[in-house]
């Protein structure tokens, strides 16, 4: 460097000069760099301020500088800002400003900002930002934030996000730069649910194995049940995810049972994510911003689940203008109001959804018993956020929802959630989020006696404090780390008797408590040549009952590492292999009663340790042409400390549930294939997955492996959407799957004159229900004058189970005797099925 | 009235869920071997001890059981070591003519069949204590309009009592699956008023027997009753036969109970006995 400097001096000394000595610190200059080359700028200084420059032409960077305004700024400051980022330094020698190269290595600068929707400023989560010539990029975090480190120069930034028009812009980087990117929502909704087929030109990090992001807006045009376009109902179209038709909240991911999935709403745990015993989820589709489904490879920031994480982020409200949205389906209606509190700085959103079937019943029937029937659910959301300044944002979020069935007795279930989040940008490459979240779920059953009410209650809540940091250290080093502390409080059940004059606590099961303190980190993807590697870990201290008096307190350390390796064969073909170890400290003991799902949670104990799983997966992703891409993934999972129980165990009402439980282990082998076709007006996906799950339970099936009760071995799904003209969109979804296994009776016998069933101990789940298949179709019609007026309306006509298939969901051995008038049951084996044919109409609007 | 309410509730619920039951074209059973079934009961009332020995049959067979008529059945009072061979009556029924169960005594049942001896021991628990009984006319939304019987059960706060109720109306056993009236008094007050969930008609003659149960027998009956209410077999955990107190493992049970009995007639207005 010194040699270069002195050679420049020698060169300079040969140039004569007639310019005056400038005072670099006190001479204020004005300059607009837009559209000028370095030479132009030097010439302008020489002309406007009489300053002499000495330099060699070949050290000046080529190209045109972007717009940057300096208004009466000290010359020294301007020179630093213009030349230093480009590897040039200056010295004042003999009244001349001598430019010389001071370093061959150019400094790097951060370009960062938020990716948002035009108008509403909705944060776009999971958008990919790709720097074209550098082959690097990143994905926006849960708040739409990104940061990329780049050397000085001009780059083309490409941004893609599901449901939005691609964005591309050239930008000149010569300083840390805030670059907020605004994307335009696609003018037509292509109803693709499966989106994980990213453009093959994107960087390797986008091939995130086992992450699926769902375009929630497009779900509104997919066939829905009862006209409700539920955020989770079509989730089972995705390979590796199976759902129980009866319950949207019961999903089985890669062979895991329903308790192995965690549902988050704005970072708060939703313990029971469904309404009406599972027909609908608690996520009002109008309020949902983004749904990410993680299969096996869960983010380290969230622990507690073995199989999957469904991370639902709600809309923050429109920063730009006030908007009203709503809709009415066959059984419920909903409305949403959102708008700016302070334009471009703060917004608020209020939404409410409720079923109205109980109100209809009042009008339909005059019968006293029917009049007393109350059967409804509701969801209420409140969101508020404020952009304090460029570096600070705060978010407040509240949710309350409940189900109620009331006639001869009452069953009521509530979910409540409140969260406060604070985004802070420490530096241009260090983003943090601090969250404090409270969530609660309680179930209450009331039995009405002549003079008293017997109340049964069960309650679980948790308080979570979490600090996350996204640290973009270099183009290859992106660290994500943080701390999370959670405490779960569980009252398994309590009984009380309430009369006109007294409230008597009859019994309360011992309160249970679980405290989890975790630290975690994750390195997204370190890329060297064609190979990328990502790794991370979560370390948790588990403490059962830290603040309550209990005999068997339990402590443990949970260590959950994960690693994945990617390899790019060519620009169209990528490979990835991953391993992770997960632990789940909260067990869910579930029991489905008719219509209402009732669950019970139990913290890990010394007898029932945290459930663990080791997950191995490999996958190949290939883009065959501009419109066709496919992926193949294979996985193997080994699970231990699983909880199994038997149908005749009353775990819900027991003060010592451990006595009714068995520990089990499980092995899962699976393959998932997906093909996606995407054209301008047509988009379709086909997927197949094979999933073989065998559980081994000490004390059941003579200790031999048996098929898990919840898994269908072979699954095939097709979904497609076709846009017909500007107003019409047609869509269909077809699913085929093996029937679920069940334990068939091997005979019958009589007790007290009535027949009962005989089962053989070694024939658990050896019989299978008939195959399941179903076609759903829908047509979505936009209002004729939508483009002319503010009020925009849409009609949706859909048919669930279009060809009247009676899909068997279970076996009912005992059923009511049709010939009897006293509700007698008889042994009469039958299949049980739902939704033989459900046509529905719904209307939605916004203005 | 009761049927109407249930019908309306069902229609609404089913409209919502569009749920249906469908007879199966194929057998929903699988083959299994025949298993011995022992139903034994000893009480402190007459008849003192009755044992029914049968075998299970295939799921598709017309009959529900096959009687075992060549077993040897014996009851042993383990407190006094007295034993009695039960007399074979016919169709799998074996009856004691002399043994009277006594509260607090431990009894052992032995069934010798086909080269194996199946045994079970049970102790007769305390006699159910019932205070007042009254009958009142009600229009109950759930069980319909009619006369309802209430009885006050004395509950021991220091221990949990388990009970089974059998009701005979006009000499006919009220015997639907839903009437397997088994309960525990864990959550009851000391003098709990309980209602029989049956609407009686005027001039009905009714007999009510309340059997005390051991915890094992209570668990057995609860497990048995859950068989009849199992709707979602595919999403529930595996199912096995109810655990019982017989060894080696066969189907059935041996129940030892003390009994409270009530005979009454439904008369006009409030009646008590």
Interface residues (C-beta under 8 A of the other chain):
Chain A: X244 X246 X250 X276 X279 X331 X357 X361 X365 X367 X368 X369 X370 X372 X373 X375 X407 X408 X449 X450 X451 X454 X495 X497 X504 X506 X507 X591 X592 X594 X595 X644 X645 X646 X647 X648 X649 X650 X700 X701 X706 X709 X710 X739 X740 X741 X742 X743 X744 X745 X746 X747 X748 X749 X750 X751 X752 X753 X754 X755 X756 X757 X758 X759 X760 X761 X763 X764 X765 X766 X767 X769 X806 X808 X809 X810 X811 X812 X813 X814 X815 X821 X822 X823 X824 X825 X827 X828 X829 X830 X831 X832 X833 X834 X835 X836 X837 X838
Chain B: X2 X3 X4 X5 X6 X8 X9 X12 X13 X16 X17 X18 X19 X20 X21 X22 X23 X24 X28 X29 X30 X31 X32 X33 X34 X35 X37 X39 X54 X55 X56 X57 X58 X59 X61 X64 X65 X138 X141 X142 X173 X175 X176 X177 X178 X186 X187 X189 X193 X195 X222 X223 X224 X226 X227 X228 X229 X230 X231 X232 X233 X234 X235 X236 X237 X238 X239 X240 X241 X242 X251 X252 X253
